[in-house]
Amino acid sequence: MGFDWESESDPMYKDFVVLPFFIIFFPAFRFLLDRYIFEKLARRLPLGKAYAKTDFETRFTRKKLIKFKEAAWKFVHFLSAELLALSVTYGEPWFTDTRYFWVGPGDQVWPDQKINYEATVLLDKDKHMFDGTLYKYLLFNALLFCLLGCHIYWWRLMFRMLINQVQARGQISDDPRSGKWHKLHVKH
């Protein structure tokens, strides 16, 4: 039974046949990685030379090992998802030519696609004093700026966490997401 990976079709019920496989595969795969690979790496990498002298059952050490194994699983998960996304999209025309980003179904170009028409009808331009196209353009750009702000904020948090980790020489340090408010208002 061959698959034509290039053909497009609507989802069908037979597509769910692989779902039980994924339900069993991913937890089992994570368990095996966690038990046989991440556990050994977690005992050697974060602890360094203290590996041989360390009692692994202390609360602090156990917490550190669990945190490392969770981060390793996230790394494997997101790396594999990114590689899958790249392999799936590599053959698409917009992968190497960004002009194709704005081409919709058929030969429609982005601002003239059906969704914009439906949004214009929904807004009922006759009741508004401004042009619907301008309104959509401004809304789209405002949302892009909001997204840019979120990206800058999260980049700063991640960069701050990286700097704190390097300055602490790999030791677990405070999480900058907690902020000063958390330290001032939460009683330990």
Secondary structure in CASP SS format (residue, H / E / C, confidence):
PFRMAT SS
TARGET T0000
AUTHOR 0000-0000-0000
METHOD secondary structure of the structure
MODEL  1
M C 1.00
G C 1.00
F C 1.00
D C 1.00
W C 1.00
E C 1.00
S C 1.00
E C 1.00
S C 1.00
D C 1.00
P C 1.00
M C 1.00
Y H 1.00
K H 1.00
D H 1.00
F H 1.00
V H 1.00
V H 1.00
L H 1.00
P H 1.00
F H 1.00
F H 1.00
I H 1.00
I H 1.00
F H 1.00
F H 1.00
P H 1.00
A H 1.00
F H 1.00
R H 1.00
F H 1.00
L H 1.00
L H 1.00
D H 1.00
R H 1.00
Y H 1.00
I H 1.00
F H 1.00
E H 1.00
K H 1.00
L H 1.00
A H 1.00
R H 1.00
R H 1.00
L C 1.00
P C 1.00
L C 1.00
G H 1.00
K H 1.00
A H 1.00
Y H 1.00
A C 1.00
K C 1.00
T C 1.00
D C 1.00
F C 1.00
E C 1.00
T C 1.00
R H 1.00
F H 1.00
T H 1.00
R H 1.00
K H 1.00
K H 1.00
L H 1.00
I H 1.00
K H 1.00
F H 1.00
K H 1.00
E H 1.00
A H 1.00
A H 1.00
W H 1.00
K H 1.00
F H 1.00
V H 1.00
H H 1.00
F H 1.00
L H 1.00
S H 1.00
A H 1.00
E H 1.00
L H 1.00
L H 1.00
A H 1.00
L H 1.00
S H 1.00
V H 1.00
T H 1.00
Y C 1.00
G C 1.00
E C 1.00
P H 1.00
W H 1.00
F H 1.00
T C 1.00
D C 1.00
T H 1.00
R H 1.00
Y H 1.00
F H 1.00
W H 1.00
V E 1.00
G C 1.00
P C 1.00
G C 1.00
D C 1.00
Q C 1.00
V E 1.00
W H 1.00
P H 1.00
D H 1.00
Q C 1.00
K H 1.00
I H 1.00
N H 1.00
Y H 1.00
E H 1.00
A H 1.00
T H 1.00
V H 1.00
L H 1.00
L H 1.00
D C 1.00
K H 1.00
D H 1.00
K H 1.00
H C 1.00
M C 1.00
F C 1.00
D C 1.00
G H 1.00
T H 1.00
L H 1.00
Y H 1.00
K H 1.00
Y H 1.00
L H 1.00
L H 1.00
F H 1.00
N H 1.00
A H 1.00
L H 1.00
L H 1.00
F H 1.00
C H 1.00
L H 1.00
L H 1.00
G H 1.00
C H 1.00
H H 1.00
I H 1.00
Y H 1.00
W H 1.00
W H 1.00
R H 1.00
L H 1.00
M H 1.00
F H 1.00
R H 1.00
M H 1.00
L H 1.00
I H 1.00
N H 1.00
Q H 1.00
V H 1.00
Q H 1.00
A C 1.00
R C 1.00
G C 1.00
Q C 1.00
I C 1.00
S C 1.00
D C 1.00
D C 1.00
P C 1.00
R C 1.00
S C 1.00
G H 1.00
K H 1.00
W H 1.00
H H 1.00
K H 1.00
L H 1.00
H H 1.00
V C 1.00
K C 1.00
H C 1.00
END
